[in-house]
Amino acid sequence: MNACLAQLSDLVRQEAGIELPAHRHGALHAALSRVAPGLDPCAFLRAATGSQPGGRDLVDGLIDEVTVQESSFLRDPAQFRTIDWRRVHAACQAAGADRVRVWSSGCAHGEEAYTLALLAAEAFAPDPAPVSVLGTDISARALDAASAGRFGRRAIRAVSAEDRQRYFKQQDDGTYVVGDRLRAMVRFGRHNLARDPFPPAGESAFDVIACRNVLIYLGAPVAARVIDGLEMALRPGGMLLLGAADALFLTTKASRRPPKKAAHGALSQPAHPAPHKTARKAPGSAPVPSPRAPARADSTPRRPLGRVATASREDRLAAVLDAANQGRRDQARAHVTALLTENPMDAQVQFVHGLIALEAGDAQAATAALRRALYADSKFALAAFTLGRAYDALGDAAAARRSYRHALRHLDPDDQRHDVLLKHVDIGDIAAACRTRLAGGQQ
């Protein structure tokens, strides 16, 4: 039975890129029972992978059940409000396009796609917004719900009363249906981030892509490939919005690689990857701080003999992150070693040490560094969350769950390290990621 569950987990990973480690097999078994009551895991595998008709439907149904499809309107509105819709439209016109193309990838029931349409409509009011939004998801069931556009009060709780009246139609049962103004701007289609081309088949490049808090459910190699694909699906100078939990989960993978040659009709990207937006940051910000650029040798002012300028600890920590972002892992390790030689109990440096080790696939070293970070500062919630990931990689489910609980107890939106380390990590997203793992993948 356990062997069949492990094979089912592999099937889900191959089909959708979603990781379901051993401690989430209970949730996988529950999902299987909802899709095919009466079939045990081995019988389900035979039916799903054999030549009998209906096998594909079983696989799709299982993926529907294990994907997290809960969202809401205006989730993290500060991030979306960094989009200057009129400026983006002006850039489109300069490039010969008349509409801003937006892709909401992993759109679940459509809340994010409709949110983007609502904000664009507000930006161009009273004129019609020259914006087209594509919402995609792997789940056919989620897309059916998105197309229906019917939402409960909880989903639209952040929408003002004026906007509810303007963009929705309240039903007799208390639900709200998206009105024609937003529907005209949004369309939906199925897309599998793990297997399908970028941009989706039949689509040209996009000006804005939102893929928020989706990558945390994918394995790291798949998530890294998805980032590459999303970047290729952007027009030059476009905006890629990731959830803060995704940025933390990926550590430096999301921004270190140069863009690859375009494929599947995508446009080639500039020499530098499109900027990733994280919560509460203005356009153009990067996911991690970069050190100040060194002055040219021929322009460096002479200093009196005997006085040597010393970079601050903050600049040196930024240099570690910058080196890791550029793929210069050995240089990043050298910076870390130098900083830890001066202060082995520097919690932030140990945290970054753990991130670099985890990205390199050395979960054992990552665990040791992150435990030292927490020994130095037991309330360092980001370190606890990342330690949970490291324990997951080692297969230690009990230790991982302890770490996620630890992170939930100590998450603090006023922790200034979020700015220094990862540019305003959104605490709500990290909390959601912890709860998802503690619940075995189900919200």
N, C-alpha and C positions, 0 to 999 in steps of 0.2 A: 504493500500500500504506500509506504513512504517513498519507495523507488518510483512508483507511478506519479506521485505528487511532484517529485523532483523533475521527472520528465515533463510534466505539465508546466512546471515553472520554466523549464528550458524552452518549451513551446511558446509561452507568452513572451519570453525575452526575445526569441527569434522573430516573432511576428510583430511585436510592438515596441521592443526595446525596454520594456518595463522589468525592473529587477524585483523578484519575489524570493528573498533568501529564506532559509529554513524556518526562521522564527515567524515568517508570514504565511507559512503553509496552511495554518488553521484558517486564515482568511481566504486563501485560495480554495480550500475544500468547501467552505461555506458558499463561495461564489459558484463553484461547480454545482452544488446542490440546488441553487436557484435557477441555473441554466438548464440542467437536465436532472430533475428529481428522479431518484431511483437508480442512477448510474454511479457506480463507484469510480474512483480515479482511473483504474486500469480499463474498465469498460468504456469510460469516456474517451480515453486516448485511442482505443481501437476504433470507436465510432468516428472520432474527429479526424483521424489521420488515415483511415482506410479509404477504400474506393466507393463506399456506399454513398448515395446522395444525402445531402444534409450535413456532411462533415464540416464544410466551410462555415455554415450557419452556426454550428456548435462553437467553432473557434471564435467567430465574431461575437457571439453571445457571451463567451467567457471574457473576452477582452472588454466588452461593455461593462461587465460586472466588476472587473478589477481596476478600471480606470477611475480616478477621482474626478467627479463631475460637479462638484459644488462650487459655486461662485456667487457673486452679487454685483449689482451695478455700482459704479464709482468706487470700486475697491482700490485703495491707494490713489485717490484723485490727484494728489500733489504730483505724482509721477506723470500722469497723463496731461496735466496742465503745463508741463514743460514744452509741450508741442505747440509751436507757434504756427497755427494753421495757415494764416495769411502769408507768412514768409515761405512756408513749404510750398504753397500754391504758386507763389511768384517764381520760385525756383523751377517748378514744373513748367510754367509758361515759358520761362527762358530756355528750357530744354525742348520746347515744342509740344508739350502735353497740355491738355486742358483740364485734367482732373487729377487730384491727389489719390494715389492708390495705396490702400491700407490693407494689411493682412493681420488678422487676429488668429494666431496659430495655437491650437489647443483651446478652442473657444468654449468647450463644454456646452452649456445650454444657451449660449449666445449672449450672456450678460456683458462680456467684454466687448464684443463686436458692436452691440447696440450702444454701449457706453461711448465708444469712440465716435460713432455716428452722432450721438447726442451732443458731445462736446464740439464736434465740427459744426453741427447745425447752429449751436450757440455762437460760435466764433464768427460765422458768416451772416447771422441774422441781421436784418429780416430777409436777405436774399437767400435763395436755395444754395446749399453748400456744394461746391464742385468737388465732392469727395465720394469715392467708392470704397466700401469695406467688404473684404472677403473674410468670412469666418470658416475655419476648418477644424475638424476633429477626427480622431480615429474611430469614434463611437457613432454608429449609425443611429442608435437610439437617442443619443445626445443631440445629434443634428436634427432629428425629427422634432424634438422639443424646441430647439432653437428656431426652426422655421415656423413653428406654431406661435412663438413669441408670447406665451402666456406665463406670467410670473406672480408668485405670491408676495404678500406684503414684506416678508423678510428679505427677499431678493432685492427689492427696490427701496429699502428703508433709508438709504442715503440720498435718494432723489428728492429734491425739494417738492413741496406741494404744487408750486407753480409749474415745474417741469413735468410732474405727473399729469397735470391737467393738459399741458401742451402736447406731450408726446405719447400719452397712453390713454387707453379707454378702460375705465373701471367696469368690471362685470358684476352681475347680481350676486355672484358667490364671493365677492371681495377680491378676486384676482384682478390683475391688470394685463391688458393685451397691448402690445406695441402698435402704435398708430402708423398711418400710411406714410407720414413724413420720414420716419426712421426706416421703415421697411423699404422705401424706395432707394435708400442708400446702401442697404446691406443684402448680401447674398451668402449662401452657405454651400460647402462642398466637402467631400470626404478627403482626408489626406493623412497618410501614415508617416509621421516624422522619421521613423526608423527605417522605412523602406522605399518611400516614394521620392520622386525627383524634386529639386528645388530650382525655381519656384514650382508650384503645382502645375501639372500638365495643362497646357493651353493658356497659361498665365505669363504675362511679362513681368518685369521687375517692379518692385514696390518702393514707395517713398517712405513708408513707416511700417515696421513690423513689430508686433507685440507678441512675445512668447514668454509669459510670466508664470513662474512657479509650476512649470511643466517638466523642466529638465531634472528636477530633484527626484523624479520617479524613474528616470532612465539610468542605465548603467553608464559609468563615466566614459567608456569608449564611444558609445552611441551618442551620448550628450555632446561630446567633442565634435563628432561628425555633424550633428544637427547644427551646432553653432557655425561650422564652416558653411553648411548649406544655407542657413538664414542670411549670412553675410553675402553670399553669392546672389541671393534673391533680392538684395537691395540695389536700388539705383545708386550711382556715385553720390556720396554725401548724405545718403539716407539715414534714418534713425532706427536702431534696433533697441527695443525696450525689453529688458529681462527683469524678472522678479529678483529681489534682493536675496531670497533664499537660493535661487538658482546661482547667482554670482558667488555666494559662499560655497555652495556645493561643488561648483566647478573649480574653485580656487583660481589659479591663473590660466587654466586651459582656454577659457573663452576669449582671451584677448592676446595671447602670445603669438599665435600663428599668423604668417602673412597670408593674404587671400590667395585662393587657388584659382586656376584658370576656370572660367565660367563653363558650366555644363547645362544641358537640357534647355538651352535657349536663354539662360540667365546672362545678365550683363557682367562684364569684368569689373572688378572693384579697384579703387585707387590704391596707391602704394601702401596706405595704412588702413587697417580694418575700420569699418564704420564704428562710431562710438557707441558703446553700450550705455544705456541709461539705467540708473538705479534710483531708488526712491529719493524724492526731494532734491534732485540734482538738475541743474540747468542743462540745456543742450550743449553737447561737446565735452561733457565730463567723462572721465574714464572710470573703470570699476575700482581701480586702486590708485593711490597717489603716486605720482612720478617725482623723482628728485629734480632739483633745479639743474638745468643744463650747465655743464661746466663751461667756463669762459674759454675762448680761444687762447692758445699759448701766446700769440703775438699781441693780445690785448690785455693780458693779465697784468694788473698794476704791480710794480715791485714793492716788496715788503721789507722792512728793516731786518737786518740779520738778527737771528736769534728769536724771531717771532714766526711761528708756523700756524697758518689758519687751520682749525680743526672743525670738521663738519659736525653739526649737532647730531645727537642721537636720533632725533626725528628724521633728519635728512638721510642718515645712514640706514634707518629702517625702511624709508621710502626707496632707497637704492636697492635693498634686498628685493622688495616687491617688483621694482622695475626690472631688475635682472631676471627674475622668475618669469615675468610677463613676456620678456623677449626670448625666453627659452634658454637663457644662459644659466643653467642650473648650477654648474660648478661655481660660477661667480657668486650666485645667491648664497650657496652654502658657505663660501669663504667669508662673505659679509656676516652671515649668522654666527659663524665660529668666532670671528673677531669680537662681535658684540657680546657673545656669551662668555668669552674669556674675561671680559671686563666685569660682567655681572651675570653669573649663571642663573640668578633668580629673577631675571627680567621676564615677566609673564608674557608680555607682548612679543618679544623675540622668540620665546619658546613656542608661542602660538604659531608664528610665521614658520618656524622650523618644522612644526608638525604639519602645516599645510603643504610645504614643499615636499616633505617625505611622503605624505599621503598621495600627492599628485604623481610622485615617482613610483608609486606602487609598493612602497615599503611601509605597510601598515603597522608593523612592529615598532619601527623607529618613530613613526608618527604618534603611536600610543604613548611611548615613553616621553616624548617631548610635550605632548598635550597634558599628560599627567603632571609633569613638572610645572607647566603653566598654571594648572589648577592648585598645585601645592603652594605656589607663590601667591596665588589669588584665588581663593575658593569660590568667589562670586563671578568669575570670568565666564559668563554664559556662552559666549561664542566658542570658547575653548571646549566647554562641556559638550556643546552640540557637535563640534568637529570630532571630539573624542568618541562620541557615539557612532559617527560614521566610520572611524577607524576600527572600533570594535566590530561593527557590522562586517567590515572587510575581512576581519579575522575569524568571523563566524561565531563570535561570543555574544549571543543574543541577550543574555542576562545582563552583562556589563554594558552593552549598548543601551538597553532600556534604562538602567540606572543613570547613565550619562544624560539621556534625553530628559529624564525627570529632573535631574540636577539643573539642566539648562532652563527648563520651564520655571523652576523656583527662583532663578536669579536673573532672568531677562529684565533689563532696565533700559527704557528708551532714552534715558539721559546719560548712558555710558558713553563717554567721549571717544573711547577706543573705536567705536563704529566709524567715526569720521577718519581717524588716523589709518585704520587698517583696511576698510572696505567701503569707504564713501557712503555713509548713511545706510547701513543695513536696516531693513524694515523689520522691526521686532515682531510685528504680527505675522509676517511670513515665516520667520524662524520658529515661532511658537506653533504655527500650523504644521510645519514640517515635523516638529517633535511629536505633536499629537498624532499625526498620521502614522508615524513609525510606531508609536506606543499602541495605537489601535490596530496594528497589523495591516496598515495600508488602507483602511476604510475610515472615512470621515463620518 
